[in-house]
Amino acid sequence: MLELKLVANRMAVSIMNEMIKNEDRMKENETEADILNKSEEEIKQDCELNASKRLLPKFKESYPRLPIRIIADSLYPSIGLIELCEKEKIEYIFVLKDKKIPTILTEFLTLVSLPRGNREIIENNEKIELTLWENNIDYKGKKINVIRQIIKNKETEKYSKWMWITNREITRKNLYKIIYCAKLRDYIENQGFREQKITSGIDLEHVYSKDIKAIKVIYTIIQITHLMLQIIEHSDICGDFNKKYGSVKVFRRKFYAHLTEKDINIEIIQIKIQIRFDKSLMIY
């Protein structure tokens, strides 16, 4: 399943998904023999790219006036998806690995090494942070903007390295805002998928059924359940959630026990309530 999540207010909310089909592993002119020679990563890339080409137009049709920024991992940088984002007027930030599109990396490193290259170094007691960026790097006729960030931890002497491409023009003013958004990809993985698989207790990876229709229904129910749990955890509906429950899994167990072991007052649950979120958490 290819999942499109909306990140807001410490939440990763499922808003649309696309089922990955067996034929998604094959490009237009490929044969079964060609597929046998592919690596697992290449097959996964084809599957997710093909599904994304169906998902994004559906999303824009459903939400035509919603401005969005697509944040995706290193499987997604491709000329086909870049052209689709431009066609649908979607801003994107994709993780780029060194070996993914070597021509972009070569031109980028050449430009940033010049005296006029864009670079910035920030140093404090904990780390040294080098950030490089360049705009308008050519990739098959498209202008790509690139950011590369290298951080050295002074205590461990270890280096961390990231690289992203985007169609948003990079300036000194918006540089770190773009990097902040780019790193939300890890938030989607941890807050969204990891919570559904492990920490919330709803067990996304459990084999609830082998029937494909049932799988789709169960998957949708899990997304709705996860949305409700996030609203409860991150809004004011329960007050200080962490002090009361500690984790979503604990809350889920107590809530289930309450539903199964106590009588429910129908009059109380029919009362309309207003749920509020801390707006400061939604600042870009």
N, C-alpha and C positions, 0 to 999 in steps of 0.2 A: 504494500500500500504506500503510495506517495502522499504525504501529509503536508498541508499548508496551514501553518500556525501563525496566529496573530500575537505578537509580543506586546503586552501592555500591563502596567501596574504589577510587575513581578509575576505575571501570569503568561502562560503559553497556551493560547486558546485555539482549539481546532475549529477552522471555519470552512474547510473544503478538503476533499481528498479524491484520489483517483486510483482505482485498482490497477495494479501492474499485471499485464497479461503475458503469457508465455512467448507470444510473438514479439513482445517489446525488446527482447534480447537481440533481435535481428535488425540490422540497418537495411535500407531499401534494396540494395543490390547484392546482399550477402546470401550465401547458401548455408546449409547445415554444416558442411565441411569447414566453412570459414569460422563458424561459431566454435567448433571443436578446438580450433587453434587459438582462441581468445583466453585471456586470463580471467579470473573471477572478477577482478576490479573492472575490466573492460566490459564484461557482460552486465555487471551491476550498473555501470555508467549508461550503457545503451538503454537498459530497462527504465531507469529513472529519467533520462533525457526524453525518451519517447513519451512517457507518461506526463512529463511536465509540459510538453508541447500540446497536449490535450487539456491539461488542467488550467494553464494560465488564460487561454481565451475564454474558458467557461467562467473563470473568476471575474475577468473584466466585464463579461456580459451580465453577471449577477450584481457586481458592484462597480458600475461604470464611472461614478464620480468620486470614488474613494482613492486618494493618492496613497500609493504604497511603495515600499522599498523591499525588494526581494533579497534575502540574505541566505546564501547557500554554500555548501562545502565544495571541496576540490573536484568532485565528480562533474560539476555543472559547467565550467568554462568551455564553451564551444561556439563556433560561429553561428550555428543554427539557433541556439538559445539566445545569444546576443542579439541577433536579428529579430527574433520574436519579441524580446523585451522592448526593442526600439519601435517595432510595429505597434505594440500595445501600449506604448508610452509608459513603460514601467522602469523605475530606477532599480539598479541591481548592485550588489556587492558580492563577489564570488571569491572564495579562497583559491589561490593559485599556487600550486607546487612547482618547484624549480623545473622538473622534467615534463610538466604538462604541456606548456606552449613555449619551447625554448627560444623562439624568435623574439617573443615579448621580453623575456628575461635578458637576453643579450643586448637588445636596444636600450632597455631600461638601465642596465648597469653601465652602459657606455655614456648615457646622458647624465646620470647622477655623478659620474666620476669627473665630469667637466667642471671648470671653475664656477660656471653659472648654475650648476646642478642644485636641485632643491634638497636641502638636508637640515636637520635640527638635532642637537644633542642636549639631553637633559640628564643631569647627574645629581644624586642625593646620597644620603648615608647608606641606602640599601642597594641601589642599582645605578647602572649607566644605560640610558635609553637612546638609541640612534634611530631616527625616523627619516626615511628617504621617500621622495615622491616625484612623479613626473606625469604630465598630461599629454594627450594626443599622440600616443604611440600607435603606429599603424599595425593592424592585424586583419589581413584579408580585406582591406579597404575600409575597415572600421577604426575609429579613433578610440583607443582604450586608455584609461587613466589608471596608474599603478601606485600602490603604497607598499613599502617594505619596512618592517620594523624589527630591530634586533635589540634584545635586552640582556644585559649581563648582570647576574646576581653576584654582588660583591662578597657575600658570605660563602656561597657554594662554588663560586667561579664558573657556574654553568650559564650557557647561553640559551635564550628562547628566540625563535625566529618565526615571523608571520609575513605573509604577502597576500595582497588582495588586488583585484581589478574592479573598476566601477565605471559607469557612464556619467557619474556626477563629477563636475570639474572640481579639482582639489586646490584649495588655497590654504594659506597659513591659518586663516580664521576658522575654516571648517574641518581642518585636518583631523583633529582629535575627536570631533563629533562623528566623523565617518568611521574612525577606528573603533570608537565606542559601539557604534551600531554593528560593525563587522564582528566584534567579539560576542555579540548577542547570539551568534550561532551556537556557542557552547551552552548558553542559557536554554535555548530550545531543546538541546540534547538532554541536559540535566533536569530542568524543571518540567519539560514536556514528556519526552519518551522515557527517561530513566524513572520518573515518578510513576508513570503508568505501568512500567514493567516490574519495579521493585518496591519502592518505598511507600506507595499508597495502599498496597494490598489488593488492587483490582486486577493484577496479573494479566497484562496485555499479551504476554507470550504463551500463556497457557492454551493448550489445544482444547478449546471448548466444543469444537465440532469439526468434522471433516467435510461437511456439506458447504459448498461455496456460498450459497445464498444465506445460510445460517451464519457463516463467518462474517459476511458483510453486515448483517443485522447486529451481531454481537459486538463487532468493532464500533459501530455507530453508537450503541448503548454505552460502551466503555468511554467514548469521547464525551458523551453527554454527562456521564457520571463524573468524569475528571473535571469538566467545566464547573459542575455544581460544587465539587470539593474545593476548587480554587476560589470560587466566589465566597464560600464560607470561610476559608482560611485567610484571604487577603482583604476582606471587607470588614465593616464594623459590626456585622451581624452577630458575632460571638464575643465581642469585646477583644480582650487580649488572648488570641487563639493559642499562642505558644505556651503561655502560663497555664491555661486551662487544660490543654490536651497534649502539648509537646510535639505531636506529629499528626499527619493526616491519617496514618494507619490506625493510631489509637482512637482518633475521633470516629473513623468509620466503624470500628468495632463497637464503640459505645453507642453510636447512633443505631446500628443494627440491633443491638441488645434492647435499646429503648423501644424500637418498633415492634419487636417480637415478644417482649416481656411485660409491656405496660399498655393500658388502654389509652387510645388516642382521643383527645377532646376535639371533635370535629369543628366546634365553634371557634376554637383558638386558631386552628390552622387555616381558617377562612378569612382571618383578619389580614388586610393589606398592610404591607410594611415597605419601608424605603431602605435600600441598601446603599451605603456610601463607601467610596474608596478615597484613599489619601492621594490627592491630585499631584502632590510633589513627586510621587513615584513615577509619574508619567511624563516628566520633562525630558525632551529630546537631548 
